[in-house]
Amino acid sequence: SCSRAKDVTMPAKLPVSFFSTRSPVIDLFRGQLDYADHLRQDSEVVLYFFYAPWCGQSIAAREEIEHVASRLSDQVLFVAVNCWWNQGKCRKQKHFFYFPVIHLYHQSFGPIEYKGPMSAVYIEKFVRRVMTPLLYISSRSKLLDFLSNYEPGVLGYFEFNASPQPPGYLTFFTSALHSLKKDYLGTIHFGVITDKQVAKEISLVHSGSVYLHRHVNTSLIYPNDVMNYTAENICKWALENREMLIRWLRPHGGKSLLLNNELKKGPALLIFIPYNPLAEIHPLLDEITKVALEYHNCNKSQAAEPVLQHLGDADSPAFDSPVPDAHTKLLETFSITKYPCCNTVVLPQWHSISRTHNVCELCINQTLGVKPNKVSDVPHCNFLEIEAALDSFYLQEHTFFQVVSNTIECSNFLSFYSPFSYYTACCRTVNRHFLSFISSEKTIFQTPKVAFSSHGKKDKDDTPNSIPHIEDRNCFIPDLHDNGTNITGLSCRTNKTLNLYLLDSNLFWIYAERLGASRSTHLKEFAAIVDLKEEVHYVLDQNQSLIGSTLENFIKNFSVLYSPLKRHLVDDPSVHFHAQRIITEVTTNTFHDTVFLNEKNVLLLYYAQWCGFCASLNHIFIQLARLLPPDNFTVARIDITRNDLPWEFMTDHLPTILFFPHQRKEQSVKFPEDFPVNLPNLLKFILHYSSLSSSDRCTKECLHKETVLQQGHISHLEREIQKLRSEISALHQAHDKLEEQLSEARREEQRLQQQKHTLEKQHKTLQLHSEQLQSTYDQKNQELLAMAEKLQELADASENLLKENTLLRILVASKEGKLQLKDKTKEPVQSEQTFSNDNDVSVSTAATTLGEKRIDNIDTIETEHSSENRTG
């Protein structure tokens, strides 16, 4: 019997080097993970690039990694590990769900996984952040640069007078690495202040203090008495309390819910800018940051003013000014005191015939010379405080009754309820028409002269720690600004608050194109507002430069109650128009021209690609377009899944058929949904509504035109009937040929059935014969086994006979020896005779015994042979 062949498996080929031999990247193409860990012990910063040789993304990222390694190989060790070969330790120990994977180690800390774009500039930026997770702030100008960044900032103050590091420094250093591990975008900057005077600018006095800077909300100091001073707690505290004015979106290119989750939060302003992470300055990003800071500056925080000034003038030396007043102002600006809550108050005119009003801004100042030690102790403005301030203000309103005042007068008065609170009121006289400042775009105040009223209980000199108010902010009325485009605090004054997002147009320009950006533009700058709830989005005109003022106007126009922005409609870019098409494909851009400006009657079909019933109507509309005269009727369709439509023409039912008469396009008629959609019903529907004409009497010329039109219809129908007849005859011929082919196929099927029955009978016969052969084989096998046993018995008997024959020969030889000895010694005859008689008796006895055994054996053998012959 033949044995089954074994499966042959070809072993995998040995891996080869993924990087070139001249590359600065160490390529462990056999997955030597243990050797990679050995190399890591001798380097401070190590980058692991885990790849699969067949992976297209790994191949694409290889060049980017080599580019980064060529720039940083003297400071960072780059190691590439093949994590796909099944014999390597990397494949056995690591279980990655995707490739490539980048891990970074900073000495014993790690791994820090990089999940950003596989671009050289982004990878290098992240590696540099891991190399130096802390920025050292040694001067006031550097501090202002740090605080002016749009990303949240965490600062630690440490006095380096201890060896080797001050207490808590290593913990703060590790917390910066933890933030990179938890948030690969690196949205939190960590800095270290070593100078005591610079630390005082942000109210840090004790070494080891940690400060979280926030532009709009109150900045925080790490609560050591509430939370343990550990790296994990500092990182968690910073992430939970950070302030995100602008957020970067970096889709990884795979299937994810990143954009969906962000757009669900509310209306979003998506700004696409070309971004280079390694560039030292980003002027466009600074402008966007300034707009975002103004937009979210709801309580007109004084902390934002130096930042805005610094963003407007990068060379401003205000922070390094040696003047003590400037130092005091900045100290107050970046302290974590409670900033004032303000409310605008309009006083009645001083006389009934007066055209002037006193407009005042009332602010609540708290923590007069007192600063909270705990985060939980930060006071909050509430309604009762504002009400108490208004009561106190109206008690002194007579002091602000001025006929005409060219200056802003301010007054401070104490609170009735708290010794640490006081109120500030700044007023100016304005004309009556300025009260409608929402629609006005003129400047109210130029640079005013500030003069505190003499009757105030406190003046500027008496309150050196007071925070300056309206006169220093140039925003006396919150809805206006000098340039007419003020958006300060607009996010809190509208129900349509925007979330601001940034995207790198060098990487994600395809998203901008889907939102409506032009593909032919050379400058990849684009902005769009997407409102997922209202299912609309607006596009900033690409002819305008993407600057701060343009963005401000864009945001203001969206935020007003009746937005003047025009909704952007997306059409189908894949539609190509051909003159020979009998059905016109309509898009968003051609909807108005094809339907409303068209002088013909228009029949429009709403369909979708996924609608199966819509597809079944295609042949009906093709026939209808052929029947209707093209000079008077247009049959069109529009794919609503690829095109946006004006709201008045939206539909929730597919398919939907609308008819637009040429003289009354605004009176469109919908085909009844309960009627079956077929050619006769469509013709009746069209003729019924197209025959309705105006009330003017028809002249002879009109009748002649109508006659010509009817004759044209008749001739057109006759041609169509002739075409149908020719098609019917061709169908009859095809039917006859098909019948012949079917009959031949039936005959062939019968013949195959007969062959099948014959083969089944032969198969049964062969199966019976096979069973008989199997039984015969089993019987012969048993007989052969019995014969083998008998042959074994014969072999044993033959062996016994050989032994007996040998014994007999020995006895005969011994007898002959004795007889010869007898002849030589010649013993007496008597004894000789006696001995010979005895020997004869014994020999004869032995011979008789042997002879009997031989006879018995011979008889036995003959009996067995005879039985075998009979059996055979």
Buried (B, 14 or more C-beta within 10 A) or exposed (E): EEEEEEEEEEEEEEBEBBBEEEBBBBBBBBBBBEBBBEBBEEBEBBBBBBBBBEBEBBBEBBEBBBBBBEBBBEEBBBBBBBBBBEEBBBBEEBEBEEBBBBBBBBEEBBBBEBEBBBBBBBBBBBBBBBBEBBBEBEEBBBBBBBBBBBBBBBBBBBBEEEEEEBEBBEBBBBBBBBBBBEBBBBBBBBBBBBBEEBBBBBBBEEBBBBBBBBBBBBBBBBBBEEEEBEBEBBBBBBBEBBBBBBBBBBBEEEEEEEBEEBBEEEBBBBBBBEBEBEEEEBEBBBBBBBBBBBBBBBBBBBBBBBBBBBBEEEEBEBBEBEEEEBBEBBBBBBBBBBBBBBBBBEBEBBEEEEEBBBBBBBBBBBBBEBBBEEBEEBBEBEEEBBEBBBEBBEEBBEBBBBEEBEBBBBBBBBBEEBEEBBBBBBBBBBEEEBEEBEEBEEEBBEEBEBEBBEEBEBBEEEBEBBBBBBBEBEBBBBBBBEEBBBBBBBBBEBEBBBBBBBBBBBBBBEBBBEBBBEEEBEEBBBBBBBBBEEEBBBBBEBEBEBBBBBBBBBBBBBBEEEBEBEBBBBBBEEBEEEEEEBBBBBBBBBBEEBBEEBEBBBBBBBBBEEBEEBEEBEEBBEBBBBBBEEEBBBBBBBBBEBBBBEEEBEEEEBBBBBBBBBEEBEEBBEBEEEEEBEEEBBBEBBEEBBEEEEEEEEEEEEEEEEEEEEEEBEEBEEEEEEEEEEEEEEEEEEEEEEEEEEEEEEEEEEEEEEEEEEEEEEEEEEEEEEEEEEEEEEEEEEEEEEEEEEEEEEEEEEEEEEEEEEEEEEBEEEBEEEEEEBEEEEEEEEEBEEEBEEBEEEBEEBEEEBEEEEEEBEEEEEEBEEEEEEEE
